[in-house]
Amino acid sequence: MPTPTSTPHQPAVFRSALESIRAAVSRPELVIEEIPAPGQLAPYAVALAADVRPARHAADSDLGTGRFVLLYDPEEPEAWGGPFRVVCFAQAPLETDIGLDPFLADVAWSWLVDALDARGARYTAASGTATKILSTGFGELAAQGDGAQIELRASWSPQESDLSAHVEGWGELLCMLAGLPPAEGVSVLGKRPAAPQGTPRA
């Protein structure tokens, strides 16, 4: 896990959150690094990027990619219900027939909830969207054939300054969307997206 940048002028509770992110244990299939955080969403923020191995240098992984942003506002915006807000994103390719599954979006959301709950993450005000994207190549891209991907965007308000469980849950979601077997304590509901070609499955 990368070491999020902390400075003395940051509030103590935010520095504590950064320390907990540093302590999070990521799955070995993930490459995680700190990236510039958006500056317009909250007074304090930290952002992480993750790619499912093998990831290419300076490029998103072909197996799955994601972002995790922690926002902190000591004024506690009413919509948040607290000083912290997590905004995350996870995306992975699918086999086309899995992309047509009408229950795929529901399953993807359930994986996030299961991953957070399995680690004991405490949160409120969860919301998000799951998007299935189907594509067909034409002309010079015809050789690519049909394709599909799943994209999940979610946010929630942590009820604790220890964010390790939240980071680990996000990482677990990304691995499952990429077709990797779930960690212990995360249930598989319905039909799991198939792994991209060459990705081992349990």
MARLORO-903094 format. One record per residue: residue number from 1; chain; x, y, z of N, C-alpha, C, CB in turn. Coordinates in steps of 0.02 Angstrom, whole numbers, plus 50000, padded with zeros to 5 digits. Each point is the difference from the previous one (the first is absolute). Glycine has a CB too. Layout:
N
<NUM, "A", <X, Y, Z>, <X, Y, Z>, <X, Y, Z>, <X, Y, Z>>
...
This chain:
202
<1, "A", <50042, 49941, 50000>, <49958, 50059, 50000>, <50044, 50062, 50000>, <49908, 49938, 50061>>
<2, "A", <50077, 50112, 49898>, <50041, 50060, 49998>, <49993, 50041, 50064>, <49989, 50002, 49876>>
<3, "A", <50055, 50045, 50134>, <49997, 50043, 50059>, <49969, 50066, 49981>, <50102, 49944, 50048>>
<4, "A", <49834, 50068, 49969>, <49969, 50064, 49984>, <50037, 50057, 50032>, <49890, 49943, 49990>>
<5, "A", <50113, 50112, 49974>, <50037, 50058, 50024>, <49963, 50033, 50058>, <50049, 50016, 49885>>
<6, "A", <49986, 49997, 50169>, <49971, 50037, 50056>, <50046, 50059, 50017>, <49943, 49895, 50045>>
<7, "A", <50026, 50159, 49978>, <50038, 50060, 50018>, <49975, 50025, 50067>, <50018, 50030, 49879>>
<8, "A", <50023, 50007, 50158>, <49982, 50021, 50068>, <49936, 50043, 50003>, <50120, 49996, 50027>>
<9, "A", <49864, 50042, 49920>, <49943, 50045, 50004>, <49933, 49963, 49992>, <50073, 50090, 49956>>
<10, "A", <49929, 49847, 50026>, <49938, 49962, 49992>, <49970, 49985, 50069>, <50043, 49950, 49892>>
<11, "A", <49890, 50048, 50113>, <49969, 49983, 50064>, <50021, 49930, 50023>, <49902, 50073, 49972>>
<12, "A", <50102, 49919, 50093>, <50023, 49936, 50028>, <49957, 49942, 49978>, <50044, 50062, 50098>>
<13, "A", <49890, 49948, 49897>, <49956, 49945, 49981>, <50012, 49979, 49927>, <49914, 50040, 50083>>
<14, "A", <50103, 50008, 49875>, <50015, 49984, 49931>, <50068, 49964, 49994>, <49932, 50099, 49962>>
<15, "A", <50117, 49923, 50078>, <50064, 49966, 50001>, <49991, 49928, 50024>, <50060, 50109, 50020>>
<16, "A", <49895, 49881, 50029>, <49986, 49932, 50024>, <49971, 49957, 49944>, <49981, 50045, 50116>>
<17, "A", <49975, 49985, 49845>, <49970, 49964, 49944>, <50054, 49980, 49949>, <49892, 50062, 50016>>
<18, "A", <50155, 49983, 49971>, <50055, 49984, 49954>, <50042, 49942, 50026>, <50002, 50120, 49963>>
<19, "A", <50010, 49879, 50103>, <50038, 49945, 50029>, <49964, 49934, 49991>, <50049, 50080, 50083>>
<20, "A", <49884, 49921, 49924>, <49962, 49938, 49993>, <50001, 49976, 49928>, <49927, 50034, 50096>>
<21, "A", <50072, 50012, 49856>, <50005, 49981, 49930>, <50068, 49967, 49987>, <49923, 50094, 49967>>
<22, "A", <50128, 49933, 50064>, <50067, 49971, 49994>, <50002, 49929, 50027>, <50049, 50115, 50009>>
<23, "A", <49911, 49872, 50044>, <50000, 49935, 50032>, <49956, 49948, 49965>, <50022, 50059, 50107>>
<24, "A", <49938, 49963, 49845>, <49956, 49953, 49965>, <50040, 49947, 49965>, <49915, 50091, 49985>>
<25, "A", <50060, 49848, 50016>, <50033, 49943, 49968>, <49965, 49986, 49933>, <50034, 49950, 50113>>
<26, "A", <50001, 50062, 49832>, <49970, 49989, 49935>, <50015, 49930, 49975>, <50011, 50123, 49975>>
<27, "A", <49946, 49851, 49982>, <50011, 49935, 49970>, <50061, 50002, 49955>, <49877, 49976, 50005>>
<28, "A", <50161, 49968, 49991>, <50061, 50000, 49960>, <49988, 50011, 49925>, <50049, 49924, 50085>>
<29, "A", <49889, 50066, 49893>, <49985, 50010, 49929>, <49994, 50074, 49981>, <49941, 49890, 50001>>
<30, "A", <50060, 50154, 50049>, <49990, 50071, 49987>, <50065, 50039, 50002>, <49886, 49989, 50048>>
<31, "A", <50119, 50060, 49908>, <50053, 50050, 50002>, <49967, 50066, 50020>, <50072, 49940, 49911>>
<32, "A", <49945, 50087, 50146>, <49967, 50060, 50026>, <50052, 50056, 50010>, <49912, 49929, 50057>>
<33, "A", <50069, 50131, 49922>, <50044, 50058, 50009>, <49958, 50061, 50015>, <50086, 49951, 49923>>
<34, "A", <49946, 50098, 50110>, <49965, 50063, 50013>, <50003, 50043, 49938>, <50028, 49993, 50123>>
<35, "A", <49917, 50042, 49862>, <49996, 50045, 49943>, <49976, 50067, 50025>, <49977, 49904, 49919>>
<36, "A", <50029, 50149, 50041>, <49975, 50065, 50022>, <49925, 49998, 50015>, <50089, 50055, 49931>>
<37, "A", <49893, 49973, 50125>, <49929, 50000, 50021>, <49965, 50062, 49972>, <50029, 49936, 50104>>
<38, "A", <49906, 50059, 49882>, <49963, 50059, 49977>, <49999, 50053, 50055>, <49929, 49928, 49925>>
<39, "A", <50082, 50133, 50057>, <50006, 50053, 50050>, <49937, 50040, 50011>, <50116, 50006, 49970>>
<40, "A", <49833, 49982, 49988>, <49940, 50042, 50004>, <49942, 49967, 50039>, <50035, 50050, 49892>>
<41, "A", <49974, 49888, 50130>, <49944, 49965, 50031>, <49998, 50007, 50076>, <50006, 49921, 49907>>
<42, "A", <50052, 50090, 50124>, <50003, 50006, 50073>, <50065, 50034, 50019>, <49930, 49895, 50015>>
<43, "A", <50073, 50133, 50046>, <50063, 50033, 50021>, <50060, 49954, 50002>, <49930, 50077, 50066>>
<44, "A", <50057, 49858, 49948>, <50054, 49951, 50004>, <49979, 49937, 49963>, <50039, 50046, 50111>>
<45, "A", <50009, 49924, 49853>, <49983, 49941, 49961>, <50063, 49960, 49985>, <49901, 50059, 49949>>
<46, "A", <50091, 49877, 50041>, <50054, 49956, 49978>, <49969, 49952, 49950>, <50065, 50010, 50110>>
<47, "A", <49974, 49970, 49840>, <49974, 49957, 49947>, <50050, 49944, 49986>, <49935, 50096, 49950>>
<48, "A", <50037, 49845, 50035>, <50039, 49942, 49982>, <49976, 49974, 49932>, <50018, 49970, 50122>>
<49, "A", <50028, 50001, 49841>, <49984, 49965, 49938>, <50021, 49928, 50007>, <50013, 50106, 49931>>
<50, "A", <49947, 49848, 50043>, <50017, 49929, 50003>, <49991, 49968, 49932>, <49965, 49996, 50121>>
<51, "A", <50078, 49957, 49863>, <49995, 49961, 49940>, <50011, 49927, 50016>, <50040, 50097, 49930>>
<52, "A", <49923, 49860, 50037>, <50009, 49928, 50009>, <50060, 49977, 49960>, <49876, 49983, 50019>>
<53, "A", <50170, 49981, 50013>, <50060, 49977, 49966>, <49981, 49952, 49943>, <50067, 50013, 50106>>
<54, "A", <49973, 49987, 49839>, <50057, 50044, 49988>, <49978, 50067, 49973>, <50071, 49900, 49978>>
<55, "A", <49953, 50153, 50053>, <49984, 50068, 49978>, <50059, 50028, 49961>, <49924, 50017, 50099>>
<56, "A", <50061, 50019, 49848>, <50053, 50032, 49960>, <50018, 50067, 50030>, <49959, 49942, 49897>>
<57, "A", <50103, 50077, 50098>, <50023, 50063, 50028>, <49963, 50059, 49969>, <50113, 49949, 50020>>
<58, "A", <49861, 50095, 50023>, <49965, 50061, 49979>, <49938, 49986, 49958>, <50109, 50057, 50002>>
<59, "A", <49860, 49885, 50007>, <49939, 49983, 49962>, <49955, 49958, 50045>, <50062, 50004, 49889>>
<60, "A", <49872, 50002, 50101>, <49953, 49959, 50037>, <50008, 49927, 49981>, <49921, 50096, 50007>>
<61, "A", <50066, 49860, 50041>, <50005, 49928, 49987>, <49945, 49978, 49952>, <50050, 49983, 50113>>
<62, "A", <49966, 49967, 49845>, <49949, 49971, 49956>, <49953, 49954, 50039>, <50080, 50007, 49904>>
<63, "A", <49938, 49975, 50158>, <49960, 49954, 50040>, <49952, 50036, 50047>, <50093, 49919, 49993>>
<64, "A", <49924, 50140, 50028>, <49957, 50037, 50045>, <50037, 50059, 50029>, <49936, 49896, 50026>>
<65, "A", <50028, 50159, 49985>, <50031, 50061, 50026>, <49951, 50036, 50046>, <50073, 50010, 49898>>
<66, "A", <49952, 50028, 50149>, <49955, 50035, 50045>, <50033, 50060, 50033>, <49943, 49893, 50020>>
<67, "A", <50015, 50148, 50011>, <50023, 50059, 50037>, <49963, 50003, 50067>, <50024, 50063, 49891>>
<68, "A", <50011, 49962, 50160>, <49971, 50007, 50067>, <50019, 50070, 50025>, <50007, 49874, 50024>>
<69, "A", <49943, 50166, 49993>, <50012, 50068, 50024>, <49968, 50009, 50068>, <50004, 50044, 49881>>
<70, "A", <50036, 49977, 50167>, <49974, 50017, 50067>, <49997, 50075, 50006>, <50046, 49894, 50050>>
<71, "A", <49894, 50132, 49966>, <49990, 50071, 50010>, <49989, 50014, 50074>, <49950, 50012, 49884>>
<72, "A", <50077, 50044, 50140>, <49990, 50019, 50070>, <49983, 50074, 50003>, <50080, 49911, 50039>>
<73, "A", <49863, 50103, 49994>, <49978, 50069, 50009>, <49979, 50008, 50073>, <49962, 50010, 49878>>
<74, "A", <50076, 50027, 50162>, <49983, 50006, 50071>, <49932, 50034, 50012>, <50122, 50005, 50023>>
<75, "A", <49851, 50028, 49926>, <49935, 50032, 50006>, <49943, 49948, 49997>, <50047, 50105, 49949>>
<76, "A", <49968, 49833, 50034>, <49951, 49945, 49996>, <49939, 50019, 49957>, <50037, 49963, 50114>>
<77, "A", <49971, 50037, 49821>, <49943, 50015, 49955>, <49939, 49958, 50017>, <50081, 50031, 49910>>
<78, "A", <49862, 50000, 50088>, <49938, 49966, 50020>, <49988, 49936, 49959>, <49953, 50111, 50033>>
<79, "A", <50062, 49891, 49902>, <49988, 49942, 49957>, <50045, 49942, 50019>, <49966, 50076, 49909>>
<80, "A", <50092, 49938, 50122>, <50046, 49947, 50019>, <49978, 49966, 50065>, <50092, 50061, 49942>>
<81, "A", <49882, 49978, 50104>, <49984, 49972, 50066>, <50061, 49988, 50042>, <49901, 49948, 49949>>
<82, "A", <50154, 50088, 50037>, <50062, 49992, 50037>, <50056, 50036, 49964>, <49962, 49889, 50046>>
<83, "A", <50100, 50108, 49980>, <50054, 50037, 49969>, <50034, 49965, 49941>, <50018, 50050, 50111>>
<84, "A", <49970, 49885, 49882>, <50034, 49961, 49948>, <49951, 49979, 49945>, <50082, 49960, 50085>>
<85, "A", <49943, 50035, 49855>, <49963, 49971, 49944>, <50049, 49963, 49954>, <49911, 50093, 50006>>
<86, "A", <50071, 49847, 49977>, <50039, 49960, 49952>, <49965, 50001, 49933>, <50045, 49925, 50092>>
<87, "A", <49994, 50086, 49856>, <49975, 49996, 49931>, <50045, 49950, 49964>, <49954, 50121, 50000>>
<88, "A", <50018, 49827, 49972>, <50041, 49950, 49968>, <49973, 49980, 49932>, <50034, 49959, 50112>>
<89, "A", <50009, 50009, 49850>, <49986, 49980, 49931>, <50035, 49934, 49988>, <49987, 50121, 49960>>
<90, "A", <49981, 49833, 50005>, <50031, 49936, 49982>, <49973, 49979, 49932>, <50013, 49965, 50122>>
<91, "A", <50031, 50011, 49835>, <49981, 49982, 49932>, <50038, 49938, 49979>, <49975, 50120, 49971>>
<92, "A", <49992, 49835, 49993>, <50033, 49939, 49976>, <49966, 49975, 49936>, <50033, 49970, 50118>>
<93, "A", <50005, 49998, 49838>, <49970, 49971, 49940>, <49962, 49936, 50016>, <50092, 50049, 49931>>
<94, "A", <49862, 49934, 50026>, <49959, 49940, 50009>, <49996, 49961, 49934>, <49933, 50057, 50091>>
<95, "A", <50050, 49880, 49915>, <49979, 49964, 49940>, <49931, 50026, 49979>, <50067, 49897, 50034>>
<96, "A", <49922, 50106, 49901>, <49939, 50033, 49975>, <49936, 49969, 50028>, <50063, 50029, 49897>>
<97, "A", <49935, 49906, 50109>, <49939, 49968, 50024>, <49986, 50018, 50073>, <50018, 49907, 49920>>
<98, "A", <50035, 50104, 50119>, <49990, 50022, 50069>, <49975, 50072, 50002>, <50091, 49922, 50038>>
<99, "A", <49933, 50119, 49915>, <49977, 50069, 49997>, <49925, 50006, 49987>, <50113, 50031, 49961>>
<100, "A", <49858, 49917, 50009>, <49928, 50001, 49985>, <49958, 49977, 50060>, <50029, 49979, 49881>>
<101, "A", <50003, 49996, 50171>, <49963, 49975, 50058>, <49961, 50057, 50032>, <50089, 49911, 50020>>
<102, "A", <49845, 50085, 49985>, <49960, 50055, 50027>, <50012, 50012, 50075>, <49915, 49973, 49915>>
<103, "A", <50115, 49978, 50120>, <50011, 50007, 50071>, <50071, 50023, 50017>, <49914, 49912, 50018>>
<104, "A", <50126, 50101, 49931>, <50071, 50016, 50011>, <50009, 50062, 50044>, <50025, 49948, 49890>>
<105, "A", <49937, 50105, 50097>, <50008, 50061, 50039>, <49984, 49988, 50074>, <49971, 50068, 49898>>
<106, "A", <49976, 49894, 50115>, <49981, 49984, 50069>, <50055, 49960, 50035>, <49879, 50001, 49968>>
<107, "A", <50150, 49952, 49996>, <50053, 49959, 50029>, <50061, 50042, 50015>, <49957, 49900, 49938>>
<108, "A", <50062, 50145, 50016>, <50058, 50042, 50011>, <49992, 50042, 50063>, <50021, 50002, 49875>>
<109, "A", <49920, 50027, 50134>, <49988, 50040, 50060>, <50003, 49957, 50063>, <49929, 50079, 49933>>
<110, "A", <50043, 49861, 50063>, <50001, 49955, 50058>, <50071, 49981, 50019>, <49887, 49956, 49967>>
<111, "A", <50157, 50038, 49984>, <50070, 49984, 50015>, <50032, 50055, 50041>, <50008, 49933, 49894>>
<112, "A", <49978, 50130, 50089>, <50028, 50055, 50038>, <49975, 49999, 50072>, <50008, 50069, 49895>>
<113, "A", <49926, 49923, 50113>, <49971, 49998, 50067>, <50029, 49942, 50040>, <49895, 50053, 49956>>
<114, "A", <50109, 49888, 50013>, <50027, 49941, 50034>, <50073, 50011, 50020>, <49922, 49927, 49934>>
<115, "A", <50118, 50103, 50021>, <50071, 50010, 50013>, <50010, 50048, 50059>, <50025, 49979, 49879>>
<116, "A", <49935, 50074, 50124>, <50005, 50047, 50056>, <49976, 49968, 50065>, <49984, 50096, 49920>>
<117, "A", <49959, 49869, 50077>, <49972, 49970, 50060>, <50045, 49945, 50027>, <49886, 50027, 49958>>
<118, "A", <50145, 49934, 49997>, <50043, 49945, 50022>, <50060, 50026, 50040>, <49964, 49934, 49901>>
<119, "A", <50056, 50128, 50087>, <50057, 50029, 50035>, <49979, 50044, 50058>, <50064, 49996, 49894>>
<120, "A", <49871, 50007, 50119>, <49976, 50039, 50056>, <50002, 50075, 49990>, <50037, 49909, 50070>>
<121, "A", <49962, 50114, 49867>, <50001, 50071, 49986>, <49934, 50031, 50023>, <50078, 49983, 49901>>
<122, "A", <49925, 50072, 50134>, <49941, 50035, 50024>, <49988, 50061, 49956>, <50019, 49959, 50119>>
<123, "A", <49920, 50046, 49853>, <49986, 50055, 49954>, <49925, 50012, 49996>, <50104, 49973, 49934>>
<124, "A", <49877, 50085, 50038>, <49931, 50017, 49987>, <49995, 50034, 49932>, <49976, 50012, 50125>>
<125, "A", <49962, 50001, 49855>, <49986, 50039, 49939>, <50036, 49974, 49938>, <49984, 50099, 50074>>
<126, "A", <50015, 49835, 49917>, <50031, 49971, 49941>, <49957, 50012, 49938>, <50056, 49913, 50072>>
<127, "A", <49976, 50102, 49873>, <49964, 50009, 49937>, <50048, 49982, 49943>, <49925, 50091, 50050>>
<128, "A", <50047, 49897, 49892>, <50043, 49985, 49943>, <49963, 49980, 49938>, <50085, 49966, 50081>>
<129, "A", <49952, 50022, 49867>, <49972, 49977, 49936>, <50044, 49944, 49973>, <49950, 50114, 49976>>
<130, "A", <50018, 49838, 49992>, <50036, 49947, 49965>, <49980, 50004, 49927>, <50003, 49925, 50104>>
<131, "A", <50046, 50078, 49853>, <49988, 50010, 49928>, <50030, 49942, 49960>, <49999, 50125, 50017>>
<132, "A", <49961, 49846, 49940>, <50025, 49949, 49954>, <50009, 50032, 49932>, <49941, 49907, 50064>>
<133, "A", <50117, 50081, 49906>, <50015, 50030, 49935>, <50014, 49944, 49950>, <50048, 50104, 50055>>
<134, "A", <49914, 49895, 49890>, <50010, 49951, 49947>, <50026, 50037, 49939>, <49908, 49926, 50044>>
<135, "A", <50140, 50044, 49921>, <50029, 50033, 49942>, <50013, 49950, 49943>, <50053, 50084, 50077>>
<136, "A", <49947, 49943, 49863>, <50015, 49962, 49939>, <50047, 50040, 49957>, <49888, 49942, 50005>>
<137, "A", <50167, 50027, 49973>, <50049, 50034, 49959>, <49982, 50000, 49926>, <50086, 49969, 50083>>
<138, "A", <49928, 50086, 49883>, <49987, 50005, 49928>, <50062, 50028, 49965>, <49875, 50017, 50021>>
<139, "A", <50127, 49974, 49914>, <50056, 50026, 49961>, <50065, 49970, 50023>, <49937, 50106, 49981>>
<140, "A", <50112, 49938, 50033>, <50065, 49976, 50022>, <49998, 49968, 50069>, <50051, 50088, 49931>>
<141, "A", <49895, 49922, 50105>, <49992, 49970, 50066>, <49956, 49937, 49998>, <50015, 50113, 50051>>
<142, "A", <49967, 49866, 49890>, <49955, 49941, 49994>, <50031, 49938, 50031>, <49952, 50050, 49896>>
<143, "A", <50115, 49945, 50100>, <50033, 49941, 50027>, <49991, 49993, 50075>, <50083, 50010, 49909>>
<144, "A", <49900, 50045, 50124>, <49989, 49997, 50073>, <49935, 49963, 50017>, <50063, 50107, 50012>>
<145, "A", <49892, 49890, 49939>, <49937, 49965, 50012>, <49957, 50034, 50052>, <50056, 49895, 49969>>
<146, "A", <49901, 50065, 50064>, <49956, 50026, 50052>, <50037, 50001, 50067>, <49899, 49957, 49938>>
<147, "A", <50082, 50089, 50104>, <50030, 50005, 50066>, <49950, 50027, 50051>, <50111, 50017, 49947>>
<148, "A", <49907, 49977, 50116>, <49957, 50024, 50054>, <50043, 50018, 50060>, <49903, 49929, 49959>>
<149, "A", <50070, 50116, 50082>, <50034, 50016, 50063>, <49949, 50023, 50051>, <50105, 50033, 49938>>
<150, "A", <49914, 49961, 50124>, <49958, 50022, 50056>, <50036, 50056, 50035>, <49948, 49885, 50014>>
<151, "A", <50014, 50166, 50005>, <50029, 50058, 50034>, <49956, 50016, 50060>, <50050, 50046, 49893>>
<152, "A", <49980, 49957, 50165>, <49964, 50016, 50062>, <50028, 50064, 50030>, <49976, 49877, 50021>>
<153, "A", <49981, 50171, 49991>, <50018, 50061, 50035>, <49959, 50003, 50064>, <50029, 50061, 49891>>
<154, "A", <50004, 49952, 50164>, <49965, 49998, 50064>, <50029, 50052, 50048>, <49974, 49878, 49984>>
<155, "A", <49986, 50141, 50065>, <50023, 50044, 50053>, <49964, 49982, 50064>, <50025, 50093, 49918>>
<156, "A", <50008, 49920, 50138>, <49970, 49988, 50065>, <50037, 50042, 50052>, <49965, 49882, 49966>>
<157, "A", <50004, 50124, 50093>, <50028, 50040, 50054>, <50027, 49955, 50055>, <49921, 50095, 49973>>
<158, "A", <50145, 49897, 50033>, <50028, 49960, 50054>, <49983, 50029, 50068>, <50094, 49966, 49925>>
<159, "A", <49890, 49991, 50122>, <49984, 50021, 50068>, <50059, 49990, 50047>, <49879, 49972, 49979>>
<160, "A", <50181, 50032, 49994>, <50061, 49988, 50038>, <50059, 50031, 49962>, <49952, 49893, 50049>>
<161, "A", <50100, 50123, 49988>, <50060, 50028, 49968>, <50048, 49945, 49977>, <49988, 50101, 50070>>
<162, "A", <49999, 49837, 49951>, <50040, 49943, 49975>, <49971, 49978, 49934>, <50030, 49963, 50118>>
<163, "A", <50005, 50052, 49828>, <49974, 49986, 49933>, <50027, 49936, 49970>, <49989, 50122, 49985>>
<164, "A", <50049, 49839, 50053>, <50032, 49940, 49971>, <49948, 49951, 49972>, <50094, 50014, 50081>>
<165, "A", <49852, 49974, 49955>, <49949, 49953, 49977>, <49966, 50025, 49936>, <49981, 49964, 50118>>
<166, "A", <50012, 50101, 49876>, <49968, 50029, 49941>, <50045, 49993, 49938>, <49939, 50081, 50074>>
<167, "A", <50126, 49931, 49934>, <50046, 49991, 49945>, <50004, 49927, 49979>, <50066, 50099, 50040>>
<168, "A", <49937, 49857, 50009>, <50004, 49928, 49985>, <49936, 49975, 49966>, <50076, 49986, 50099>>
<169, "A", <49866, 50040, 49921>, <49938, 49980, 49968>, <49997, 50023, 49927>, <49944, 50006, 50111>>
<170, "A", <50079, 50055, 49877>, <50004, 50024, 49931>, <50046, 49957, 49957>, <49978, 50116, 50041>>
<171, "A", <50080, 49866, 49987>, <50046, 49957, 49963>, <49971, 49932, 49986>, <50093, 50060, 50053>>
<172, "A", <49869, 49913, 49995>, <49968, 49935, 49990>, <49948, 50005, 49944>, <50019, 49971, 50121>>
<173, "A", <49943, 50082, 49877>, <49951, 50010, 49947>, <50034, 49999, 49932>, <49928, 50067, 50077>>
<174, "A", <50127, 49970, 49916>, <50035, 50003, 49936>, <50024, 49932, 49978>, <50034, 50117, 50027>>
<175, "A", <49993, 49844, 50019>, <50025, 49933, 49983>, <49942, 49955, 49978>, <50094, 50014, 50082>>
<176, "A", <49849, 49990, 49951>, <49944, 49958, 49982>, <49971, 50020, 49932>, <49975, 49984, 50121>>
<177, "A", <50022, 50081, 49865>, <49976, 50021, 49934>, <50047, 49975, 49945>, <49947, 50102, 50052>>
<178, "A", <50118, 49891, 49964>, <50048, 49976, 49952>, <49999, 49924, 49993>, <50070, 50099, 50027>>
<179, "A", <49887, 49868, 50011>, <49993, 49928, 49993>, <50042, 49959, 50047>, <49975, 50021, 49885>>
<180, "A", <50057, 50011, 50164>, <50041, 49963, 50048>, <49955, 49972, 50055>, <50099, 50074, 49976>>
<181, "A", <49921, 49870, 50054>, <49957, 49971, 50052>, <49996, 50046, 50060>, <50032, 49885, 49962>>
<182, "A", <49910, 50116, 50072>, <49992, 50045, 50057>, <50041, 49978, 50060>, <49886, 50027, 49960>>
<183, "A", <50131, 50021, 50082>, <50033, 49984, 50063>, <49949, 49970, 50048>, <50083, 50094, 49983>>
<184, "A", <49942, 49874, 50069>, <49956, 49969, 50049>, <49954, 50052, 50031>, <50087, 49913, 50023>>
<185, "A", <49849, 50069, 49983>, <49951, 50045, 50031>, <49960, 50040, 49950>, <50075, 50006, 50095>>
<186, "A", <49944, 49992, 49841>, <49962, 50035, 49949>, <49962, 49949, 49959>, <50086, 50094, 49995>>
<187, "A", <49849, 49910, 50006>, <49959, 49950, 49966>, <49995, 50015, 49926>, <49936, 49981, 50105>>
<188, "A", <50052, 49967, 49857>, <49988, 50007, 49928>, <49925, 49993, 49989>, <50116, 49954, 49969>>
<189, "A", <49852, 50099, 50009>, <49929, 50000, 49989>, <49986, 49999, 49926>, <49980, 50061, 50108>>
<190, "A", <49983, 49890, 49869>, <49984, 49997, 49929>, <50060, 49979, 49959>, <49914, 50087, 50017>>
<191, "A", <50087, 49936, 49922>, <50050, 49980, 49952>, <50057, 50050, 49999>, <49913, 49944, 49931>>
<192, "A", <50148, 50032, 50082>, <50058, 50044, 50003>, <50027, 50012, 49931>, <50027, 49958, 50114>>
<193, "A", <49995, 50104, 49870>, <50029, 50013, 49934>, <50059, 49954, 49987>, <49963, 50118, 50008>>
<194, "A", <50042, 49858, 49930>, <50054, 49956, 49981>, <50066, 50039, 49997>, <49920, 49928, 49937>>
<195, "A", <50134, 50036, 50077>, <50066, 50031, 49998>, <50020, 50013, 49927>, <50033, 49943, 50107>>
<196, "A", <50003, 50112, 49881>, <50027, 50010, 49934>, <50046, 49943, 49981>, <49992, 50124, 50015>>
<197, "A", <50017, 49865, 49921>, <50040, 49944, 49976>, <50069, 50003, 50031>, <49936, 49997, 49893>>
<198, "A", <50085, 49947, 50135>, <50067, 49995, 50030>, <50000, 50015, 50074>, <50046, 50032, 49892>>
<199, "A", <49896, 49987, 50137>, <49995, 50014, 50071>, <49980, 49937, 50037>, <49971, 50119, 49977>>
<200, "A", <50068, 49857, 50072>, <49983, 49939, 50035>, <49937, 50009, 50041>, <50120, 49969, 50003>>
<201, "A", <49841, 49979, 50003>, <49941, 50000, 50041>, <50005, 49944, 50051>, <49931, 50048, 49907>>
<202, "A", <50035, 49959, 50148>, <50000, 49948, 50052>, <49961, 49941, 49975>, <50010, 50086, 50091>>
